[in-house]
Amino acid sequence: MPPSAASAASAASAASAASAVPTHPASLRDSDPHDRRAARVLAVCQALYTSSVSIDLTLTGLVGYTLADDKALATLPFSLITVAAALTTIFASFLMARIGRRAGFVLGAGVGALGGAVSVWAIFHHSFWAFCAGTATVGVFQAFAQYYRLAAADAVGVEDKSRAISTVLAGGVVAAICGPLLAAWSKDWLAPVAFAGSYALVTGFGLLSIALLALLYRDAAPVVSTTATHEAARPLGEIVRQPIFAAALANNALGYAVMMFVMTATPIAAVACGHTIGDGAAIIQWHLVGMFAPSLFSARLIKRFGVLRVIGAGIVLSALCGVLALRSTDLPHFYAALACLGVGWNFMFVGGSTLLAQSYRPSERAKTQATSEFTTFAFSALGSLFAGQLLARFGWTTINVAIFPLLAAAALATLGYAWSRKRQLAAEGS
């Protein structure tokens, strides 16, 4: 399933995507200290945002069950996070094209802080629908925060894009480990009302993000050549038909769908297979570490081996998750499968984001990123929603078999881009 065009992979990562983004060699410079600081600020904001979402992941289902009169609606507040994120993604991209990334990120963090406060109020007043409103606003926060990695990538040259993306995503490592612990630690802060303190912490994370962005982050102009700056924007249809965009979207959207599909079903499947609720939570916690920890070195792997080879390794690892899960339902296989899934997602997502950042001209940034992020969120939401239904109807085996066609589609899109780059390089050589 991994891309077999290995010879094209290293060439593709070393060469600029000239056909998609006319980039002058002079723009392939190392990022300056301002750009590196901006990436670090965004990494801290990524950690704060991931911590907020982790608290919601840990507690929202339980709080929803406590507040809902109709227990069938207990998971609605959690679903609204993803739905609100998907609905806001396109708006967020075009809004930031007008007011700037800094202002947009501050707005997103402010909405997230408001969402935490609304959730606290809802818990105190035992209002299920107000709690739904609070969790939905966290989805808006998520929609804006998804652009952190792309903001860092747009500020640097082609050779530094994967490093900028990895730096930002690495901010999720601490949050992946500490998020569930923070949720448990803060749930009794506002006793005797259980869980309100955890959502107050979400408000605190949002406010801290606002302070960091307002004081330390500045918008950076995209690193492009003069030629690229003056080129007219192409129609969206022309952009999405590029092999580089197809490969980027396939790895981002399908990789996310596979990850959410299996991750959502795992805790339920683990309990059904005789393991404890604590075992299920621990499996997910280490899966989250697997998702973000590779960001500490994935950019180096891309620089050394090429973006397509790293994407191929991600597809193989994601497929290995299915193989391990099908072999056994004992606890070590659950841990190993979800660890492979986390690392595989990271390689596919960092690689896909690197390709995405090379697929558009500056004048095309808003609509291209909006299209990619909306599609990614939509596939993520579908993966999450279908996981429970398929698990209940057909079982854990079907869940893991179903991921292979999706990964095959991502592999084919990646191979298509590798083949197109090989042809382009051959044409340029002749």
C-alpha positions as CSV (number, residue, x, y, z in Angstrom):
1,M,0.0,0.0,0.0
2,P,2.8,2.5,0.4
3,P,3.9,4.6,-2.6
4,S,6.2,2.5,-4.6
5,A,7.7,5.3,-6.7
6,A,10.5,5.7,-4.2
7,S,12.8,7.2,-6.8
8,A,10.4,10.0,-7.4
9,A,9.8,10.6,-3.7
10,S,13.1,12.0,-2.8
11,A,13.2,14.1,-6.0
12,A,9.7,15.4,-5.3
13,S,10.7,16.6,-1.8
14,A,13.9,18.2,-3.0
15,A,12.3,20.0,-6.0
16,S,9.9,22.9,-5.6
17,A,6.3,22.4,-6.8
18,A,6.9,24.7,-9.7
19,S,3.9,23.8,-11.6
20,A,1.6,24.5,-8.7
21,V,3.3,27.3,-6.9
22,P,5.8,29.3,-8.9
23,T,8.5,29.7,-6.3
24,H,11.8,31.4,-7.1
25,P,14.9,29.6,-5.6
26,A,15.7,32.7,-3.6
27,S,12.6,32.0,-1.6
28,L,13.9,28.7,-0.5
29,R,15.7,30.2,2.5
30,D,15.8,29.2,6.1
31,S,13.2,30.9,8.3
32,D,14.3,33.9,10.2
33,P,14.2,34.2,14.0
34,H,10.8,36.0,13.8
35,D,9.3,33.1,11.8
36,R,10.8,30.5,14.3
37,R,9.3,32.4,17.2
38,A,6.0,32.6,15.5
39,A,6.0,28.8,15.1
40,R,6.9,28.3,18.7
41,V,4.0,30.6,19.8
42,L,1.6,28.7,17.6
43,A,3.0,25.4,19.1
44,V,2.1,26.7,22.6
45,C,-1.3,27.8,21.4
46,Q,-1.7,24.3,19.8
47,A,-1.0,22.8,23.2
48,L,-3.6,25.0,24.8
49,Y,-6.2,24.2,22.2
50,T,-5.5,20.5,22.3
51,S,-5.8,20.5,26.1
52,S,-9.2,22.2,25.7
53,V,-10.4,19.7,23.2
54,S,-8.9,16.8,25.3
55,I,-11.0,17.9,28.3
56,D,-14.1,17.9,26.1
57,L,-13.2,14.5,24.7
58,T,-12.8,13.1,28.2
59,L,-15.9,14.6,29.9
60,T,-18.5,15.8,27.4
61,G,-20.2,12.4,26.9
62,L,-20.5,12.0,30.7
63,V,-21.8,15.5,31.3
64,G,-24.2,15.2,28.4
65,Y,-25.6,12.0,29.9
66,T,-26.0,13.7,33.3
67,L,-27.8,16.7,31.8
68,A,-30.0,15.2,29.1
69,D,-33.5,14.2,30.0
70,D,-33.5,11.9,26.9
71,K,-30.4,9.8,27.4
72,A,-30.3,9.1,23.6
73,L,-29.2,12.7,23.2
74,A,-26.2,12.3,25.6
75,T,-23.6,12.3,22.8
76,L,-25.1,15.3,21.0
77,P,-22.9,17.9,22.7
78,F,-19.8,15.9,21.7
79,S,-21.0,15.6,18.1
80,L,-21.7,19.4,17.9
81,I,-18.0,20.1,18.4
82,T,-17.1,18.4,15.1
83,V,-20.2,19.8,13.3
84,A,-19.5,23.3,14.4
85,A,-15.9,23.0,13.4
86,A,-16.8,21.8,9.9
87,L,-19.4,24.6,9.5
88,T,-17.0,27.3,10.6
89,T,-13.9,26.2,8.7
90,I,-14.6,27.9,5.4
91,F,-15.8,31.1,7.1
92,A,-12.6,31.1,9.3
93,S,-10.3,30.9,6.2
94,F,-11.9,33.7,4.3
95,L,-12.3,35.9,7.4
96,M,-8.6,35.6,8.2
97,A,-7.8,36.5,4.6
98,R,-9.5,39.8,5.3
99,I,-8.5,40.6,8.9
100,G,-5.3,38.7,9.3
101,R,-4.3,35.4,10.9
102,R,-3.5,37.0,14.3
103,A,-6.9,38.7,14.6
104,G,-8.6,35.5,13.5
105,F,-6.7,33.3,15.9
106,V,-7.5,35.7,18.8
107,L,-11.2,35.6,17.8
108,G,-11.2,31.8,17.7
109,A,-9.6,31.6,21.1
110,G,-12.1,34.1,22.5
111,V,-15.0,32.1,21.3
112,G,-13.4,29.0,22.9
113,A,-13.1,30.8,26.2
114,L,-16.7,31.9,25.9
115,G,-17.7,28.3,25.2
116,G,-16.0,27.1,28.4
117,A,-17.9,29.8,30.4
118,V,-21.2,28.9,28.8
119,S,-20.6,25.2,29.7
120,V,-19.9,26.2,33.3
121,W,-23.1,28.1,33.4
122,A,-25.0,25.2,31.8
123,I,-23.7,22.7,34.4
124,F,-24.6,25.0,37.3
125,H,-28.1,25.5,35.9
126,H,-28.5,21.9,34.7
127,S,-29.3,23.1,31.2
128,F,-28.6,20.5,28.5
129,W,-29.2,22.9,25.5
130,A,-27.0,25.6,27.0
131,F,-24.3,22.9,27.4
132,C,-24.7,22.0,23.7
133,A,-24.2,25.7,22.8
134,G,-21.0,25.7,24.9
135,T,-19.5,22.7,23.3
136,A,-20.4,23.9,19.8
137,T,-18.4,27.1,20.5
138,V,-15.4,24.9,21.3
139,G,-15.8,23.5,17.8
140,V,-15.5,27.1,16.5
141,F,-12.2,27.4,18.4
142,Q,-11.1,24.1,16.8
143,A,-11.9,25.5,13.3
144,F,-9.6,28.5,13.8
145,A,-6.9,26.5,15.6
146,Q,-6.7,24.0,12.6
147,Y,-5.0,26.9,10.7
148,Y,-2.1,27.2,13.2
149,R,0.0,24.7,11.2
150,L,-0.7,26.3,7.9
151,A,0.0,29.8,9.2
152,A,3.5,28.6,10.2
153,A,4.0,26.9,6.9
154,D,3.0,29.9,4.8
155,A,5.6,32.0,6.6
156,V,8.6,30.0,5.4
157,G,10.1,28.7,2.2
158,V,9.4,25.3,0.6
159,E,12.3,23.5,2.3
160,D,11.1,24.6,5.8
161,K,7.3,24.0,5.5
162,S,7.4,20.5,7.0
163,R,9.5,21.7,9.9
164,A,7.1,24.6,10.6
165,I,4.1,22.2,10.5
166,S,5.9,19.7,12.8
167,T,6.8,22.4,15.3
168,V,3.2,23.5,15.7
169,L,1.8,20.0,15.9
170,A,4.5,19.0,18.5
171,G,2.7,21.4,20.9
172,G,0.0,18.7,21.2
173,V,2.4,16.2,22.8
174,V,2.1,17.6,26.3
175,A,-1.6,18.2,25.9
176,A,-2.1,14.5,24.8
177,I,-0.5,13.3,28.0
178,C,-1.8,15.9,30.4
179,G,-5.3,16.7,28.9
180,P,-7.1,13.8,30.5
181,L,-5.2,14.3,33.7
182,L,-6.2,17.9,33.8
183,A,-9.8,17.0,33.2
184,A,-9.8,14.7,36.2
185,W,-7.8,17.1,38.4
186,S,-10.0,20.1,37.8
187,K,-13.5,18.5,37.8
188,D,-14.1,19.3,41.5
189,W,-12.7,22.8,41.5
190,L,-16.2,24.3,41.8
191,A,-17.5,21.6,44.1
192,P,-20.2,20.6,44.9
193,V,-21.0,21.0,41.2
194,A,-19.0,18.3,39.5
195,F,-17.2,18.9,36.2
196,A,-17.8,22.7,36.1
197,G,-14.2,23.3,37.1
198,S,-12.9,21.4,34.1
199,Y,-14.8,23.7,31.7
200,A,-13.6,26.7,33.7
201,L,-10.1,25.5,32.8
202,V,-11.2,25.5,29.1
203,T,-12.0,29.2,29.5
204,G,-8.6,29.8,31.1
205,F,-6.8,28.1,28.2
206,G,-8.7,30.3,25.7
207,L,-7.8,33.4,27.6
208,L,-4.2,32.4,27.8
209,S,-4.1,31.8,24.1
210,I,-5.5,35.3,23.5
211,A,-2.7,36.8,25.6
212,L,0.0,34.9,23.8
213,L,-1.3,35.7,20.4
214,A,-1.9,39.4,21.2
215,L,1.5,39.9,22.8
216,L,3.9,37.6,20.9
217,Y,2.5,36.6,17.5
218,R,2.6,38.7,14.4
219,D,1.3,37.9,10.9
220,A,4.2,37.1,8.5
221,A,4.0,37.6,4.8
222,P,4.1,34.3,2.8
223,V,7.6,33.5,1.4
224,V,7.1,33.6,-2.3
225,S,8.8,35.0,-5.4
226,T,7.9,38.3,-7.0
227,T,6.5,36.3,-10.0
228,A,4.2,34.3,-7.8
229,T,3.0,37.4,-6.0
230,H,1.7,39.0,-9.3
231,E,0.1,35.8,-10.8
232,A,-3.7,35.8,-10.9
233,A,-5.7,33.3,-8.9
234,R,-6.8,30.2,-10.7
235,P,-10.3,28.8,-10.5
236,L,-10.8,26.4,-7.6
237,G,-11.6,23.6,-10.0
238,E,-8.2,23.9,-11.6
239,I,-6.5,24.0,-8.2
240,V,-8.2,20.8,-6.9
241,R,-7.4,18.9,-10.1
242,Q,-3.7,19.2,-9.5
243,P,-2.1,15.9,-8.5
244,I,-0.3,17.6,-5.6
245,F,-3.6,18.8,-4.2
246,A,-5.3,15.5,-4.7
247,A,-2.5,13.8,-2.8
248,A,-2.6,16.4,0.0
249,L,-6.4,16.1,0.4
250,A,-6.4,12.3,0.3
251,N,-3.8,12.0,3.0
252,N,-5.3,14.7,5.2
253,A,-9.0,13.8,4.8
254,L,-8.8,10.0,4.5
255,G,-6.0,9.7,7.1
256,Y,-8.2,11.7,9.5
257,A,-11.3,9.6,8.7
258,V,-9.5,6.4,9.3
259,M,-8.0,7.7,12.6
260,M,-11.3,9.0,13.9
261,F,-13.2,5.9,12.7
262,V,-11.0,3.4,14.6
263,M,-10.3,5.7,17.6
264,T,-14.0,6.4,18.3
265,A,-14.8,2.7,18.2
266,T,-11.8,1.5,20.3
267,P,-12.9,2.2,23.9
268,I,-16.3,0.5,23.3
269,A,-14.7,-2.4,21.5
270,A,-12.1,-2.8,24.3
271,V,-14.8,-3.0,27.0
272,A,-16.8,-5.4,24.8
273,C,-13.7,-7.6,24.5
274,G,-13.5,-7.9,28.3
275,H,-11.1,-5.0,29.2
276,T,-11.9,-2.3,31.7
277,I,-13.0,1.2,31.1
278,G,-9.6,2.4,32.4
279,D,-7.9,0.2,29.9
280,G,-9.9,1.8,27.1
281,A,-8.9,5.3,28.4
282,A,-5.3,4.4,28.6
283,I,-5.3,3.0,25.1
284,I,-6.7,6.3,23.8
285,Q,-4.2,8.3,25.8
286,W,-1.2,6.6,24.4
287,H,-2.8,6.8,20.9
288,L,-2.9,10.5,21.3
289,V,0.8,10.5,22.3
290,G,1.4,8.5,19.1
291,M,-0.5,11.2,17.1
292,F,1.6,14.1,18.3
293,A,5.0,12.8,19.5
294,P,6.3,12.0,16.0
295,S,6.0,15.7,15.2
296,L,9.3,16.1,17.1
297,F,11.1,14.3,14.3
298,S,8.8,13.9,11.3
299,A,10.2,17.0,9.6
300,R,13.7,15.6,9.8
301,L,12.4,12.3,8.2
302,I,10.8,14.3,5.4
303,K,14.0,16.3,4.8
304,R,16.1,13.1,4.7
305,F,13.8,10.6,2.9
306,G,11.3,12.8,1.1
307,V,7.7,13.7,1.8
308,L,6.3,10.9,-0.3
309,R,8.2,8.2,1.5
310,V,7.1,9.5,4.9
311,I,3.5,9.5,3.7
312,G,4.0,6.0,2.4
313,A,5.3,4.9,5.9
314,G,2.2,6.6,7.4
315,I,-0.1,4.6,5.2
316,V,1.7,1.4,6.0
317,L,1.5,2.0,9.8
318,S,-2.2,2.9,9.6
319,A,-2.8,-0.4,7.7
320,L,-0.7,-2.2,10.3
321,C,-3.2,-1.0,12.9
322,G,-5.9,-2.9,11.1
323,V,-3.7,-6.0,10.7
324,L,-2.8,-6.1,14.4
325,A,-6.4,-5.5,15.5
326,L,-7.6,-8.3,13.3
327,R,-5.0,-10.7,14.7
328,S,-6.1,-10.5,18.4
329,T,-8.3,-8.6,20.8
330,D,-5.9,-8.9,23.8
331,L,-4.7,-5.7,25.5
332,P,-1.2,-5.6,23.9
333,H,-2.7,-5.8,20.4
334,F,-5.1,-2.9,21.2
335,Y,-2.1,-0.8,22.5
336,A,0.1,-1.7,19.5
337,A,-2.7,-1.2,16.9
338,L,-3.7,2.3,18.3
339,A,0.0,3.3,18.6
340,C,0.6,2.4,14.9
341,L,-2.6,4.3,14.0
342,G,-1.4,7.5,15.9
343,V,2.0,7.5,14.3
344,G,0.6,6.6,10.9
345,W,-1.9,9.5,11.1
346,N,0.9,11.9,12.0
347,F,3.0,11.0,9.0
348,M,0.1,11.2,6.7
349,F,-1.1,14.5,8.1
350,V,2.3,16.3,8.3
351,G,3.1,15.0,4.8
352,G,-0.3,15.9,3.4
353,S,-0.1,19.4,5.0
354,T,3.3,19.9,3.5
355,L,2.0,19.1,0.0
356,L,-1.1,21.3,0.6
357,A,1.1,24.3,1.5
358,Q,2.8,23.9,-1.9
359,S,-0.3,23.6,-3.9
360,Y,-1.5,27.2,-4.1
361,R,-0.4,30.7,-4.9
362,P,-0.7,33.5,-2.3
363,S,-3.9,34.8,-3.9
364,E,-5.4,31.3,-3.8
365,R,-4.6,30.6,-0.1
366,A,-8.0,31.2,1.5
367,K,-10.2,29.2,-0.9
368,T,-7.7,26.3,-1.2
369,Q,-7.1,25.9,2.6
370,A,-10.9,26.3,3.2
371,T,-11.7,23.5,0.7
372,S,-9.1,21.2,2.2
373,E,-9.9,21.9,5.9
374,F,-13.7,21.6,5.3
375,T,-13.3,18.3,3.5
376,T,-11.0,17.0,6.2
377,F,-13.4,17.9,9.0
378,A,-16.3,16.5,7.0
379,F,-14.5,13.1,6.6
380,S,-13.5,13.2,10.2
381,A,-17.1,13.8,11.3
382,L,-18.3,11.0,9.1
383,G,-15.7,8.6,10.5
384,S,-16.7,9.4,14.0
385,L,-20.5,9.1,13.3
386,F,-20.3,5.8,11.4
387,A,-17.9,4.1,13.8
388,G,-20.5,3.5,16.5
389,Q,-23.2,2.3,14.1
390,L,-20.9,-0.1,12.3
391,L,-19.5,-1.4,15.5
392,A,-22.9,-2.0,17.0
393,R,-24.2,-3.7,13.8
394,F,-21.2,-5.6,12.4
395,G,-18.5,-5.7,15.1
396,W,-14.8,-4.8,15.6
397,T,-13.6,-6.9,12.7
398,T,-15.7,-4.9,10.2
399,I,-14.3,-1.6,11.6
400,N,-10.7,-2.7,10.9
401,V,-11.4,-4.3,7.5
402,A,-13.2,-1.1,6.4
403,I,-10.1,1.1,6.7
404,F,-8.1,-0.7,4.0
405,P,-10.1,0.7,0.9
406,L,-9.7,4.2,2.4
407,L,-5.9,3.8,2.8
408,A,-5.7,2.3,-0.7
409,A,-7.3,5.4,-2.1
410,A,-4.8,7.6,-0.2
411,A,-2.0,5.5,-1.6
412,L,-3.3,5.8,-5.2
413,A,-3.5,9.6,-4.9
414,T,0.0,9.7,-3.6
415,L,1.3,7.5,-6.3
416,G,-0.5,9.7,-8.9
417,Y,1.4,12.7,-7.6
418,A,4.7,10.8,-7.6
419,W,4.1,9.8,-11.2
420,S,3.2,13.3,-12.3
421,R,6.3,14.7,-10.6
422,K,8.5,12.1,-12.3
423,R,7.1,13.0,-15.7
424,Q,7.6,16.7,-15.0
425,L,11.2,16.2,-13.9
426,A,11.9,14.1,-16.9
427,A,10.4,16.8,-19.2
428,E,12.5,19.5,-17.5
429,G,15.6,17.3,-17.9
430,S,15.0,16.9,-21.6
